[in-house]
Amino acid sequence: MTRSVRNSRAPIFFFQAENDYDLSPSRVLSAAMRDAGREFELKIYPPFGNSAEDGHTFGYFGSSVWVADGFRFLKKHCQT
């Protein structure tokens, strides 16, 4: 995955809830993109729910929290 993001031609928005099981995927992959000079954003949101399992479901069940940032990211990076 690290090689893939380093070679990515598309900007990537990495996001997770603070209480997800492990935040290193977003941190490691965004660092690889930064080191390769690629465009990305990383945002760690406050805890979602009451457990690591709840935090892990943030991408799906927490869409009302991150959707505005997602659209802002798309508008910034995908507008022609």
C-alpha positions as CSV (number, residue, x, y, z in Angstrom):
1,M,0.0,0.0,0.0
2,T,2.9,2.3,0.7
3,R,4.2,1.9,-2.8
4,S,0.8,2.5,-4.2
5,V,0.2,5.8,-2.5
6,R,3.7,7.0,-3.3
7,N,2.9,6.4,-7.0
8,S,-0.6,7.7,-6.8
9,R,-1.6,10.4,-9.3
10,A,-4.8,11.2,-7.4
11,P,-5.0,13.1,-4.2
12,I,-6.2,11.0,-1.2
13,F,-8.2,12.0,1.8
14,F,-7.2,9.8,4.8
15,F,-9.5,10.0,7.8
16,Q,-10.2,7.9,10.8
17,A,-11.9,8.3,14.2
18,E,-9.5,8.8,17.1
19,N,-10.8,5.6,18.7
20,D,-10.3,3.3,15.7
21,Y,-8.3,0.2,16.5
22,D,-5.1,1.6,14.9
23,L,-4.4,5.0,13.4
24,S,-1.1,4.0,11.9
25,P,-2.5,3.1,8.4
26,S,-3.6,6.7,7.8
27,R,-0.4,8.2,9.4
28,V,2.0,5.9,7.6
29,L,0.3,6.2,4.2
30,S,-0.1,10.0,4.4
31,A,3.6,10.3,5.4
32,A,4.6,8.2,2.3
33,M,2.6,10.6,0.1
34,R,4.1,13.6,1.8
35,D,7.6,12.2,1.3
36,A,6.8,11.5,-2.4
37,G,5.5,15.1,-2.9
38,R,1.9,13.8,-3.5
39,E,-1.2,15.7,-2.6
40,F,-3.2,14.4,0.4
41,E,-5.0,15.4,3.5
42,L,-5.1,13.6,6.8
43,K,-7.8,14.2,9.4
44,I,-8.2,12.3,12.7
45,Y,-11.7,13.0,14.0
46,P,-12.8,12.9,17.7
47,P,-13.8,9.5,19.0
48,F,-16.9,8.0,17.4
49,G,-19.1,5.9,19.7
50,N,-17.7,4.2,22.8
51,S,-15.3,1.5,21.6
52,A,-12.6,0.8,19.1
53,E,-15.2,-1.2,17.1
54,D,-17.4,1.9,17.0
55,G,-14.4,4.0,15.9
56,H,-13.6,1.5,13.2
57,T,-17.2,1.9,11.7
58,F,-16.8,5.7,11.5
59,G,-16.2,5.6,7.7
60,Y,-19.6,4.1,7.2
61,F,-21.8,5.1,10.2
62,G,-20.1,8.4,10.8
63,S,-20.6,9.9,7.3
64,S,-22.7,12.7,8.7
65,V,-19.6,13.9,10.5
66,W,-17.1,13.7,7.7
67,V,-19.2,14.3,4.6
68,A,-18.6,18.1,4.5
69,D,-14.9,17.6,4.6
70,G,-15.1,14.9,2.0
71,F,-16.9,17.2,-0.4
72,R,-14.6,20.1,0.3
73,F,-11.7,17.8,-0.5
74,L,-13.3,16.7,-3.8
75,K,-14.1,20.3,-4.7
76,K,-10.5,21.4,-4.0
77,H,-8.8,18.5,-5.9
78,C,-11.3,17.4,-8.6
79,Q,-12.8,20.6,-9.9
80,T,-12.0,21.2,-13.6
